Amino acid sequence: MKKMIGLFVCLVLMGLQIVNAQSKQVTGTVTNAEDGLGMPGVSVVIKGTTVGSSTDIDGKYTIEASPNDILMFSFVGMITQEITVGDKTVIDVVLQTESIGVDEVVVTALGITREKKALGYSVTDLGGDEVSKVKQQNLVNSLSGKVAGVQIRQSNNFGGSTNMVIRGNSSIFGGNQPLFVVDGVPISGSTFNSAAQRGGSTGYDYGNALSDINPDDIANMSVLKGAAATAIYGSRGANGVVMITTKKGKKKKGLSISINSGITIGKIDKETFAEYQDEYGAGYGPYYGSTGYFEDLDVNGDGTDDLVVPTYDDASYGAKFSGQQVYHWDSFVPESANFGKAYEYKAAANTPVDFFETEVGYTNNVELTGGNEDGTFRLSYTNFHTNGILPNSKLNRNTVSFNGDYNINPKLKVGVSANVSLQDTKGRNSTGYSDNLMSQMRQWWQVNVDVKAQEDIYKQTKKNYSWNHQESTGDGVLNPLYWDNPYWTRFENYQTDSRDRIYGNAFFTFDAFDWLDITGRVSLDHYTSLREERRAVGSVAAPFGVLRTDEKSGYQRYEIGFTEVNYDFMANYNTSLSDDITLAGVVGISIRDESTDRYQASTLGGLVVPNLYSLSNSVNTPSAPIETLEEKRVYGMYAQATFSYKDILYLDLTDRIDKSSALPKDENTYNYYSIAASYLFSTHTELPWLNLGKLRMSYATVGNDTSPLNVYDTYVKNDNFGKYTLFSYPNTKNNIELKPEYTKEFEVGLETKMFNNRAGIDVSYYTKETEDMLIPVEVSKATGYSFNWVNAATVENNGIEVALYGNPIKTEAFSWDINVNWARNRNKVLDLYNDVENIVINSYQGGISINATKGQPLGTIRGTGFLFDDNGNKVVNSSGYYISQSDQIIGDQNPDWTGGISNTFSYKGLTLNFLIDIQKGGDVYSLDMHYGQGTGVLKHTAGLNELGNPKRDPVSEGGGILNVGVTEDGSPNTTRARADYYGGAYYWGNSSRNPGALTVYDASFVKLRELALTYNLPKNLISGFAQNVSLSLVGRNLWIIHKNVPYADPESGLSSGLAQGYLSGSYPTVRSWGFNVKVDF
């Protein structure tokens, strides 16, 4: 620790050395090479610092600088120029247009702008248009396929969460999603989804709070991938950082007004939803009445038994459709037109595909920008409204953002940024197994049920008349056994939630000397959220409320309050140590305060008065609410120094010391550091086609701090026993010796720009190791606990990232740009705790779990697997079924590689852009297939076998299915498995046959992710009316070119987090088209 503190002090002293140069005022004009006109809004910055100004409406600027300073002139779409001040007091600059240049400038940690060629680590820069042109409800989705090494998984839940991982999963329980920073404000991306929901049981996916960031406000995004790029963020930088810079005002005469309005229309992609067989109806097999497939019941009172569909069962292994006249579910509903009537037994005209509605979304944005010689401002308002593909669903978000800065005097600048987001959502879909419409429709359905008939009867009566009622058994037509009417679910058992958020900062920058400026900043992220869940009287019982007991009705209220305040004080310095060596950097201190307040309460035993959703309307005395308050403070000191030798060789050093209140008092201070170097070898070559050649190398350590209340034991409030108040310890034992996780990463890279900057490549290789992971390990229950928090486990990641760009064609009227990215990551669990060989991360329905297994990739899928012989053949038993082996690794959620290909074609004012998003490998387990084929719902469970006979005919008559494999004696299997009832070839399996591995699939895909066709109206058509007018036709998820998972999107899932690769009640992907108009005045 003393050595680290010494390094910190050394960096501070280097940054604060006194230089002899004297500052002076430098003025000049920046013009555009194409038209010779002055350029407003050009950034003029002293290299290596945040000291700078920008040009006014006429392109003029003024800045205080010393002779040794280097001025950087940059503007979006223009080549950055660097000019040494020397003895000049007037410096005029002409900027050339170039989309990609050698002197590309990117935003790095702490918001400092630096030349990309000087960086010793990997950074990917994206313009605001790349995340806002094809708008998404969650901007994180817009990064999919655009950044090498970044994996995005979209859950497909309405308003749901997105999982983002950079360079693979490194932490088992500590979280793997990157830190998002907006204009210096760290933004919380927590979902606060329930443990039951994340574990695949009932619940709602409430989405990442990152969706509050408005894409229309984004000017630039920088993805900092390596530890060297993020080390200055200390315990928050382990998973990478996404730096977002918002749009700013401009110095110009008068106000600028921009209006942006769009509409998007979406329909489900039917390839990602169930396809139903249409040959056989309700039932599990020949188990009912005299016919084997229908109940015998005298419905019409004529003394003769009639044929009745077994409505109480939820499968489709019943009688073959042959025009039989039978009594259906609605034959017993008094308000139905079919009451008391028998009618044809056939496949329904309207399947659950027809349950989904057309999604319609609107985005309207207006912004005002302005400024003068002393300051600028931008004010923006955006309304985003969409209904989902499900009935009774809508999401509405209003966002107001303001930022401005003002020069109080030539040395002091102040500014403020404020963003307010107000979101209201109704009708999110339930996820996971059981009380989820997709479980009903994908797994447990009768294909003879017409979903529109369910809609009609609900809208007519507002009662829970379900196809799954028990009238034929005497238990009532309003008493469903397993499944409610789906429209009852959507209109009666709905949830609502709201989230009100404000985030922003206030800052000042003081130019203390020509080589030093001081910045102070206070940033805030605060939101409150209210989540209300309802279960109407008359519903099927399901786990609900605080205790998650089976409840037929109820009301739950969940309130969340989150606040994070950061105080930063930093000094930026830039000086010349000699004619060849410059030194620039920053030193600073920070304080971070976090507070999370949660309150969860629910009724117990049902509701007394129907449709009155209040905690006081509880049948029984409600259980004690769950109340949590988590508070944390982190003190930080940091320093960064960059040495430059002749702008050829660069060396970066960073050091950060954090002190966290969440760790034990004697072990709560920890240190992170990095060293990075880059060498521009192109300066020592004479290759005319090579514009830039750079080698880079870095090594860094970062961490992952623990959350509050994991060190000292706390108590849990239990329900009172009579007049006695009860408390107990929780299931998990805390640990007073905890320490943070540590990640060590080494990275090397090569970057080139060639052929007059019309082609380039960026290649990175990295290896990182995360150790001392914070995990709850299972302990003997004799201790009074089930788990104990410990520091254990080590996970290794290594990989390669490649990014290519090219401009194959460029003429005066036409241009073609292509960007390709590819990444391959391999991870392995090197060690766990003591002699533990496996830790279960999550367990799911179907006997499936996601695991950390020693010697295996992090995120293996375990369950029953096939039995293989010595030659790798699957072994089949004497009845023709595959033999199972318990507790096998049957899949790996990690992809082999990911990539993206983006093409942009421009012809005069017309631009076409499209993105192909690719994933190769990885596995998913599908519970939807596990049960959907086991109940005979899906198309492939009927039809003909390879002999041309109906699969559902008896095996003795040529039916059944031949499973490829060998018998236990090694002979080729020739025995067909039965497929005429639920317990046959498609049975969901047990420990002896039909293993879970039957429904594990390769998660590869190729998708046409985005498409945008934009036309900018000619200036001569709009002169006198507007400055710019653009019309855009956009599309999202238009075509899944290739996939292997049947009836589903391999990306879909339950929520964000490490537990991916499990499909249960998955919602279909929405294919959307939109039209957008933007007018700048």
DRENTORSE-859478 format. One record per residue (C-alpha): x, y, z; residue in one letter. Coordinates in steps of 0.05 Angstrom, whole numbers, plus 5000, padded with zeros to 4 digits. Layout:
XYZa ...
//
This chain:
500050005000m 505750485016k 508650374946k 501850524915m 501051154956i 508051364935g 506251264862l 500051684872f 503952254904v 509152214849c 503852294796l 500852884833v 507553234838l 508853134764m 502153424748g 503054024792l 510054224772q 510954964756i 512755124684v 516355734660n 512155864599a 507756484600q 500556464575s 498056924521k 491557034483q 491056674417v 485556844367t 483656604298g 478356384249t 476355674230v 473555584160t 470855004120n 475254784062a 469154634018e 465855324020d 470755774055g 465555984106l 466856064180g 464955454221m 461155554286p 461655044343g 468654794327v 472154534390s 478754864405v 482254494462v 489254494491i 491553784478k 491253314538g 486653764578t 479453974582t 481554704575v 478555004513g 473255404477s 469255374413s 468255814353t 462656324348d 457556414292i 462956694246d 468056154262g 472256594308k 475356374373y 479656634431t 483756204479i 489156294532e 495155854516a 502755814525s 507855744469p 508955004484n 501454844481d 498554454424i 491554674401l 486854144376m 481454374327f 475853854319s 468853814291f 464453214275v 465852974205g 472253384197m 479553204203i 482353434270t 488253904265q 493754014316e 497954644316i 503454844365t 502355554390v 509655764389g 510456514380d 503956594342k 498157004369t 493556904309v 492256194284i 487356104227d 485255394209v 481955074149v 478454414165l 477853864114q 471853384109t 473352664126e 468952134157s 474751734185i 481552044194g 488251934226v 486852454278d 480352164303e 478352424372v 474651994423v 471752104493v 475551714546t 474751604621a 472452204662l 469852514597g 476752734574i 477352804498t 483652494470r 486552304402e 485151574389k 492051474361k 495051634429a 491151104467l 494350464492g 487750094497y 481549934457s 475850444450v 470050414402t 466651074385d 459451124359l 455751734335g 448951914362g 445551734296d 447751014305e 443350924367v 437751404350s 436051314277k 432550644287v 429650794356k 428850274410q 425150284476q 431850124509n 437850464476l 442449874497v 438949454444n 441649934391s 448849714405l 447549004382s 452248794327g 455949454325k 461849374373v 466848804373a 466948434439g 460148694462v 454648174468q 447348414472i 441547964491r 434448234485q 429147894528s 423248044481n 419148224543n 414948854536f 419049414566g 423848874588g 431148854605s 437248764560t 443548394580n 450048714558m 456848394569v 463648644547i 469148134537r 465447564570g 462547424638n 467647504694s 463547504758s 459046944784i 454647364830f 457648064827g 454448284762g 457448324692n 454148924660q 458349544645p 457850224679l 454150764639f 456351484648v 452352054618v 456052724617d 459952504678g 453852224715v 454151474731p 447251184715i 444250594752s 441950024707g 438849584760s 432449194745t 430449014817f 426848414788n 424847904840s 429047294855a 423146854833a 422747204766q 430247134754r 429646404773g 424446254720g 418246264764s 412546764760t 414047494759g 415048104714y 421248364679d 421249104697y 427049264651g 433649624659n 433150324687a 438150504631l 432050564586s 431051254617d 436851514574i 433751864514n 437051664448p 435052334417d 439552694466d 445852294450i 451452614410a 456652074420n 457951404455m 464751124472s 465350404493v 471450304538l 472649554537k 479249404571g 481349484643a 486649994624a 481250434595a 476950384658t 481950314715a 480951034736i 473850854755y 476550354806g 471449874834s 466350064781r 470649934721g 471249174722a 465949054668n 467649624621g 464650324616v 460050644565v 461251394561m 455351794534i 456152514513t 449652894502t 448253424450k 450154134468k 448154834447g 451855234394k 454455944391k 450456264335k 445656824321k 438556674342g 435356024362l 435755364326s 429554924328i 429454194309s 423253754305i 423753004298n 417452574293s 416651834278g 411851254278i 413550514283t 408949934269i 410749234291g 408048524282k 410547884311i 415547474272d 411746824265k 418146434259e 419446594332t 412746334356f 409445654361a 406845314299e 400944864317y 399144184291q 392044154264d 390443414263e 388943224336y 385043554392g 384643584468a 387343074516g 393542684537y 391742034502g 386441494502p 384341594574y 377241884570y 370341564568g 367941014523s 371541284462t 378141394497g 378342124476y 371842454500f 368042474565e 361142134566d 356042624593l 348642724580d 348943464564v 342243564528n 338243134577g 335742624526d 338142044567g 343841884521t 351042054536d 354042584492d 361342684472l 364743234512v 371743524503v 376043414565p 376544154579t 380044064645y 386343784611d 391444214575d 394443804519a 393143614447s 394342864444y 386942734436g 382342474382a 383842584309k 379543124277f 374442784233s 368243224236g 365442954302q 359843334334q 361943454406v 360743924464y 366244434474h 368244914531w 363245444508d 357544944504s 357145024580f 357445784582v 350346074590p 352046734555e 355146384495s 351546294429a 353945574431n 350845434499f 347844744501g 350144594430k 354744084400a 358844294340y 364444054296e 370843814329y 376544134288k 382744544292a 381245254311a 380845784257a 384346284303n 390446024339t 394346394393p 398146724336v 391947144328d 392147354401f 397747844387f 396148554366e 399749054322t 404849454361e 404550204346v 409750684373g 410551434368y 416651864382t 416252614380n 422153064397n 423153814395v 429654164414e 431854884420l 439255074418t 442655734422g 448356134449g 452756734445n 459956914459e 459256764533d 455256114533g 450755604501t 444555204518f 440254634493r 433154474514l 429753834490s 423053494501y 421452784478t 415152374483n 415651634470f 409251224470h 408050514449t 402949964459n 405649254459g 403648644420i 399348424478l 392448694493p 391949234547n 399349414545s 402350104537k 408650484556l 409151244558n 415451634573r 416452384575n 423652644577t 426053354586v 433453514583s 437154164590f 444454334589n 448054994587g 454655324602d 456656044614y 463356394617n 462956844678i 469757134660n 475556904615p 477856424669k 471456164701l 466255734666k 460055434698v 455054944672g 449154514688v 445953894658s 439053634680a 434853064653n 427852884677v 424552234656s 417352054674l 415251354653q 408650994662d 407550274640t 401449834641k 400749104623g 407748814624r 407748074609n 408947554663s 415147134650t 417746444665g 413845814678y 406545734699s 402746384707d 405046634639n 400846674576l 406546394535m 406945784580s 399645674566q 400045794491m 406845474477r 406544894525q 399544724550w 394244864498w 388544514462q 389044654387v 381444594381n 380645234422v 379245864382d 382846444416v 378046954387k 372246584420a 375846684486q 376347424470e 369047484451d 366347154514i 370847564560y 368848224527k 361548024529q 361347804602t 367748064636k 367947374669k 373446854672n 370346354624y 376445944606s 377245374556w 380345004616n 374244994661h 371744384701q 364244384687e 364543674659s 367143424726t 362043814765g 366844344790d 363844934753g 364545304688v 367745904724l 372945464758n 378945374711p 383644824732l 390345074706y 389345674659w 385146294660d 381946584599n 387946954567p 383847594560y 381847564633w 389347524648t 390848134606r 385048584629f 384048354701e 390748084726n 394848654700y 400449044732q 402449784729t 408850134745d 411650834743s 418751104749r 420351844759d 427552014750r 432252604750i 439652584735y 444753104718g 450553524743n 452954224759a 460254414748f 465354964745f 472054994709t 477255494730f 483355634686d 488255724743a 494455764698f 495855664625d 497954954642w 492754794695l 485154814701d 480954594760i 474054284755t 468954164809g 462753754795r 456753494833v 452552964798s 445952654818l 441952044796d 435351964834h 429051584819y 422951314853t 418850734826s 412050444844l 410249734821r 403249474832e 401148764816e 393848524816r 390347854816r 382847884807a 377847474847v 376146854807g 383146724779s 386946064781v 391346044843a 398646224831a 404746414874p 403547144895f 405447664945g 410847724998v 410346995020l 409146734948r 403646274972t 398446044921d 393246594919e 386846644877k 386747394885s 391047934915g 394648594911y 402048734918q 405549404924r 413049494914y 416350174924e 423550324905i 427650944918g 434751014891f 439551594900t 446851664880e 450752304890v 457852394866n 462552964885y 468653054841d 474353544846f 479853474794m 485753854765a 487653774692n 494753934672y 498653974607n 505854184600t 512154074560s 517953744596l 522553874536s 522054004462d 520353274450d 516553064513i 509853304537t 506053114599l 498553164609a 493752854657g 489052934715v 489052854791v 482752854832g 478552624890i 471452374892s 466052184941i 460351724922r 454051644965d 448951114947e 442250964979s 437050444960t 430450424998d 425349864983r 418549705011y 414449094991q 407648915019a 401748494997s 395048225017t 394447515045l 388947005032g 385747394976g 381448024968l 375048155008v 371848624958v 373048454884p 376648974842n 378749384903l 386349364902y 388649594970s 392849285024l 387149395073s 382548965029n 386148325052s 382147715074v 387547545126n 392148005164t 397748165114p 404547885127s 409848375153a 412448795095p 419548715070i 423249365083e 430449475063t 435150065067l 442049995037e 447050565042e 454150605018k 459751125014r 466151064973v 471951554978y 476651564918g 483251884899m 485951824829y 491452064783a 492951974710q 499152194671a 500452144597t 507552234570f 508352364496s 514852324458y 514652704391k 507452474383d 510351794366i 510851434432l 505751494488y 505751234559l 499551254604d 499751144679l 493651134724t 492650994797d 486450994840r 485350864914i 478250724939d 475550665009k 468750325015s 463850305073s 461149645048a 467549275067l 470449105136p 473649715170k 480549425171d 480349205098e 476249735064n 481750105025t 484149824960y 488250034901n 487649974825y 492550184772y 494250134699s 499950244650i 498850314576a 503550474518a 502650604444s 507650674387y 506050994320l 510650574276f 507950894213s 512251504227t 518351074216h 516050754151t 515751034081e 509750644056l 505451134017p 499150724027w 499750704104l 496751314137n 497151054208l 500350444240g 500050364315k 501949824365l 498949854434r 499849474499m 496749534568s 496249204636y 491249404690a 487649194753t 480449374768v 475449124818g 468248974835n 466149224903d 460748874944t 453849134959s 452049375029p 449948905086l 454348325067n 459548405122v 455848425189y 450047975205d 443148285205t 436248045226y 430047885186v 423148065212k 418447465214n 410947465222d 408747555294n 406846955335f 400747205373g 403047795413k 410447625405y 414847965354t 419747495320l 426447615286f 431447125258s 437947095220y 437247045144p 439146415105n 445946715085t 451546825135k 455347475125n 462947525129n 467048045166i 473147875124e 470448035055l 474648395004k 473048644934p 473748224871e 480048364830y 480848334755t 487648344722k 487848454647e 493248474595f 491848734525e 495748824460v 493149124396g 494649354326l 491149924291e 492150154219t 489150654171k 490850574098m 489750824027f 488451544045n 484351314105n 479450924062r 480850264097a 483050064166g 483549494217i 483649474292d 485648814325v 486048674399s 488148074440y 486648064514y 487047594573t 483947754640k 483147384705e 478147544760t 479647274829e 476947324900d 469847304874m 464247464922l 459846854924i 454946534973p 457245804981v 452745265009e 454145055080v 451244525127s 444444725152k 446744495221a 450245175224t 443545525223g 444945785153y 444345535083s 449745965051f 455846365072n 458846965035w 466146845019v 471747084973n 473046504928a 473246284855a 477446504796t 475046594725v 479346714664e 477247054599n 481447124537n 479647334468g 480747674401i 477048274373e 477448524301v 474349144272a 474949314198l 472449904159y 472950074086g 470650574034n 471050153970p 467550663926i 467751413933k 465751893877t 462852583877e 455752303877a 456351593906f 459751283966s 459850583996w 462250484068d 462849814103i 464349654175n 465648944200v 466848714271n 468448024298w 470047774367a 471747104400r 471947014476n 473546394516r 472546364590n 473845824642k 472545734716v 479545604743l 477845504815d 471845514863l 471545454939y 475744924975n 473744254945d 467344504912v 466944284839e 460444634820n 456245224843i 449045294819v 447545994796i 440145874782n 435645264781s 429745224733y 423544824716q 425244194677g 431043984721g 435644504688i 440844944721s 445945474701i 452645344735n 459745534750a 463344874742t 470744814756k 474744714692g 468744914648q 466245564618p 462346014664l 454945904650g 454445164633t 447544854627i 446544224668r 440943714666g 439643004644t 443842824584g 444342274532f 447841624547l 453241524495f 457140894478d 464640874468d 463841084395n 459741704412g 452941404391n 446741564431k 444040944467v 436740754459v 432840284505n 428639694485s 422440124476s 425940594427g 427041174475y 433641524489y 436741334556i 438141904605s 444042044649q 442942514707s 446943144723d 450643244658q 453343864624i 448543914566i 450244614540g 454245254545d 450945934540q 457346264514n 457646384439p 463546144397d 463946834366w 459847454350t 460047954294g 456648494254g 456848764183i 454349474169s 453749754099n 452150474080t 450750684009f 450051423994s 447851733929y 447152483930k 441752613983g 439651883990l 442851414042t 441550674053l 444350334114n 443349624139f 446349204194l 447348444195i 448048174266d 451247494275i 452446994331q 455846324321k 454845784373g 452645794445g 446845374470d 439845484497v 435245014533y 427845074513s 422644904565l 417545114512d 419744534469m 420444074530h 413144134546y 410344384479g 412143744443q 410643324505g 403443564503t 402743474427g 401444214413v 407044344363l 406744184289k 412543694287h 409043224336t 403943044283a 404442914208g 408042334176l 414241944196n 419841734149e 415641134127l 410041594104g 405441374160n 402141824212p 406741894271k 400941814319r 398741144291d 400540544334p 407640284325v 404639624303s 401339984244e 407740344222g 406940954266g 411741234317g 418641534311i 425341214299l 430641524344n 437541484312v 442441114357g 444540434380v 441639934429t 445439754493e 448939194457d 451539664403g 446739474347s 443340014306p 436640184335n 430639934295t 425140004348t 420340574338r 418140974399a 410841114409r 408241804390a 400841704401d 400541964473y 404042454518y 408641924549g 411841714483g 417441974440a 416142694457y 415042584531y 418443114573w 422742584604g 425242334671n 431642054701s 431441424659s 429241644589r 428142244543n 433642684572p 433243444578g 438743474525a 433243324474l 431144054476t 438044394478v 439344774414y 445045144380d 443745884392a 447046124328s 443446654287f 444247134229v 439447734230k 437948334189l 437948754252r 436949454225e 435349814160l 434750554147a 433350924082l 434151674089t 433052234039y 435552934053n 431553434013l 435653883967p 437254563996k 433954933938n 427254603955l 427354814029i 430955484028s 426856004063g 423155464101f 428455034137a 435754894140q 435054134134n 429353654121v 430452904123s 425452334112l 427151634136s 424250944128l 426950494183v 426349764203g 428449334261r 428948564267n 426448504196l 429047824179w 432147244217i 436346984160i 438546364199h 437146044266k 436945344296n 432145424355v 425145214333p 419245674343y 423246194382a 428546724380d 435046454410p 436347144441e 430047154483s 430347034557g 427747194626l 431747804647s 438848094649s 444347754687g 448847154683l 443246644680a 442146634605q 440946064557g 434145854583y 427645954544l 421245894584s 414746214561g 418646624511s 415247194475y 416047264400p 420547774367t 417248394339v 418848574267r 417849314260s 417649854205w 417550594216g 417551274183f 421151884210n 421252624192v 426553104218k 426453854205v 431854344227d 429955084228f 
//
